[in-house]
Amino acid sequence: MKILAIETSCDETALALVQISGNFDFKIKVEKSIVSSQIKIHQPFGGVVPSLAKREHLKNLPILFKKLMNGRKELPADFIAVTIGPGLEPALWTGINFAQELAKTFKKKIIGVNHLEAHYLSFLLNKKINIKNIFPATALIVSGGHTILLNAKSLTEYKKIGETRDDAAGEAFDKVARILGLVYPGGPEIEKLARLGNPQSINFPKPMLDQKNFDFSFSGLKTSVLYYWKNLSNKEKSQPQTINNIAASFQNAVIEVLTKKTLRAAWQFNSKSILISGG
C-alpha cells in the first residue's frame, strides 16, 4: 500500500510518498520526501505569521506536487493522508483543501492525521525496531508548541499522563532566544551557543521537577532568564561568553526536567522502552 502524505500544520510545506508493507509486522519506507521551509520568510517577525504561512503553502503545494509526480499522469498512491491538526488553522486548511482536490481528481480516499500522534508513531520509520519489543512504552513528544508524556500499551492504545501547563519547551526556546537577541527559530541558535557555554554556570529553576505528577511548566524558567538578562550590565551583555553560559544553563534546565520526568514515568509504568519524538 502506498500513501501520499501532505503536511502544512505550521511553517513547512511537505509531501511524501510512503510505502507500507506487511500485516502485523509491517514495514514503512519513505520512497520520496520533499520539504519547503519558510524560515527565512518568518525570521524578520521573530515567529510564524499565520497569514504568511498560508500564502506560502498555497504557492508551494502545486510546485512540490509537480516534483513528486515527475511527469506521471496517475497518482502513485492508494490513499491520501493529510494533517488535520493541531496546528495553525489557516495553514492546515491549505493542506486539507489541496488533499480534497487531489482526492476528487484521482478518486482516492483521504486519511486525516493528528500530527502529534504522527510524532508518537515516527519510531516506526526505524527499520531496526521490532514492535513486539517496544510496549509498554513511555513516549515523550517535544515539538514547537507541545510537550507531552504518554503511557503507551500498544500502537493505538495510549494515554496522556502529562503535558505543559503553559509554554511548551519549544516555545520557551524561541522566547529565550528573543530575549538574547538571537534569530528565529531560537532552538538551533541556543543549542549552537550552549555548546560553547558552561551549563552549570547559572542556577536557573527547574520547574515542577519535585512534583509527583508528569506535567511540565516552562513559563517561569523563561521569566527567570528574562530577569537575569535585565540585571546584567551592558558590558556583561556584550560579552559572548555571557550569552553562551545563559544558553547552556537554560538548555540544561529544560533537558533535566524533560529527562527526569520521562524516566520517572518509565519506572512508574514499568515501560520496556522510551520513545522520544518531535519537530
N, C-alpha and C positions, 0 to 999 in steps of 0.2 A: 504494500500500500504506500502510495506517495501523497504527501501533503504540501500544498503551497501555504507558507506561513507569512502573515503580514503583521508588522509591529509599528505602531505610531503613538504609543502612550505618552511620550514626552518629546525629547529633542533629537531623536534619531529615527530616520525612516529606514526600515529593514524588511527585506524579502528573502525568503529561503525556500529551497526545495529539500524536503526531508523524506527519507526512505525508512519505513518501519517494516521489519520482517520478523516472522516467528509468532508464537502464541504467548504462553505464559513466560517463557524465557526469551522474550523478544529483544531485538537489537534495533538501535536507532542510528542512522547515518545521515549527516548533513551533506547532501550532494553539492549544494551551491548556496552561498550566503552573500548577500550584497547589502552594505550598510552605507547610508549617507548621514554624516554628522552635521549638526547645526551649531557647534560650539562657537565658531568664530562670529556667527550672527548674533548670538545672545551675550557674548562676552562683554560688549560695551555697557550692557544693562546690569551686569553682575548676577544674572539669573535667567531662567527661561521665561520668555514673554509668550503667553498662550496664543495671541493673535499672530505673532511671527512664526511660531511653531506650526500653526495650521497652514499658513501661507506656504511654508517650505515643504510640508508634507504633500500639499496639493500639487506643487511643482515637481517634486521628486518621485512620487509614486509611479506615474507613467514612464518616467525615464528608467527607473530601476526594473520595472516590469518588462520593458522592451529588451533590456540587457539580459534578463533572466530567460526570456523566450528565445532569444538568439535566432530569430527568423522563423521559428516554429509557428504553425497555424493552430495547432491544438494544444490545449493546456496539459502539460506533462504531470498532472496530479489528479488524484481521485477525490480529494476534498480540499476545501479552502479553510484554513484556520486564521482567525484574526483576534487581536487583543481587544477585549471589550471593557476592560477596567482592571484595577484602578488606574487613574492617570488624569491628564489634562483633558477635559471634556471636548474642547474644540479639536484637539489633536486626535483623540480617539475616534471621533466621528469621521474624520477624513479616511482612516483605515477601514472603518466599518462600511462606509458608503462605497469605497473602492472595491471591497470584497463582495458587496451585494451586486455591483455592476458585473464583476467577473463571473459570479455565480449564475447570473441571468444569461450572460453571453455564452458561457461554456457549459451551462446546465449542470452545475456542481452544487453539492450541499456545503453549508457553512458550519464550522465549529467555532463557537465563541470561547475565548480563552481568558481566564483570570491570570494576569501576568505574574502575580505573586505566587500563585500555585505553580506556574511555569518555572519560577525561580527555584521553588522547592524541588521540583522534578528534574531540574537540569543535571543532577548527578547521573541520570540515565545516559547522558552523552558519553560518559566514560566507559569505553568498551571493556575495560578490565574488571568492572564491577559485576558481581553475581548478586542479583536481587535477593536471593534466598538468604544471603549472609548479612543483609542490611538491617532488617527490622527485628525488634522495635528500635526506633531511632529518635534522636533529638535533632531537630532541624533549626538552624539559625538563618534567618533571612535579613540581610543588611543591604537595602537598596537606598536610593536617594531620599525617598520620602517615607520609608518604613523600616522599623526594626522589630522583628517578630521572632518568638520562640514557639516551636511546635513540638508536641509529643506525637510521633507518628507510629502507628501499629502496622500500616501497610502503605502501598502507593496511594490508595484512595481513602484510607481511614486515618484521620489525624485530627488533633485538637489544639487550638491555640492556647498556650499556657502563660504567655507573656507578650507584652508589646510596649512601645513607648507611650508615655503619658503626655508628652509634649513634643519637643523636637526629636526627630529621628537622628541617628548617628550621622547620616549623610548631610542632613540639613545643618547640624552643628558644625561639621567640617566647612561647609560653604560659608556659614555666618562668621566663624572664627577667621577664615581666610579674608573676608571683607574687612574685619576689624584690623587685621595685619596689613591691609592694602595689597593683598595678592589677587591675581586674576582669577576669573571663573573658568572652569569649575575648581572649587577650592581643594577637594580631596587630593588630587595628584600633586598640587603645589605644596600642600602641607606635608605630604609623605616625602617629597623630594627634600624639603628643608629639614625634616625630622631626622633624616639620615646623618645630618651634619651637627645635630644638637645633642644635648645631654637629657635623656628622658627623666632623670632623677633631679634635675636642677630646680624645678618648681613643683611644689606640692599642691597641685590642683585637686579639687574634690572629686571623689569617685561616687557619683550619686546612686543611692539605693542599693549599694553593694552589701550593706549589712542587713538589709531586709530579707525576710524569708521567701517573699514572692519572686516571680520571674519577670516582673515589669522593669522598664528602663525609664530614665529621665535624663536628658542631656541639656535642657534649657539652663539649669543652674550652673553647670560646668561652663557653658558658653558665656554666661554673665560673669563668672569668676575670671575668665580670660579677659573680658572687656575691662573690668575694673583694674586688673593687674596692668594692662596696657595703658590705661588712662593715668595711672600713678607713676609711670616711668617718665623720666626727663627726656627732652628732645634728643639729647646726646645719646642716651641709652637706646632710644628707639632707632637711631640711625646706625647702630652697630649690628652688622649681620648676625653675629652670634646670639644676640638677644632674641631675634626672631626665630633663629634655629632652635634655641632652647625652649621657647614658648611652644613652637610647633611640635617638638619632640615630647614635651611634658603633657601637652593636651592630647596628642595621639596615644601616648602611653596610658593615660587615664581612661580614654574611651575603650581601648583594647582590653585593659584589665577588667573593666566592667563586663564587656561582652564575653570574654573568656571565662571568667569565674561564674557568671550566671549560667552560661551554657553547660559548663562542667557540672555544676550543682544539679541542673535539670537532668543531665545524663545519668548521674549517680542515683538521683531520687527515683527515676523511672526505669532503672536497670537497662539502659539503652545499650545495644550492641555496637552502635555506630553514631557518629556525629556528622550531620550534613550541613555544610556551610555554603551559602549562595548569595547572590546579589548582583547589582549592576546599576 
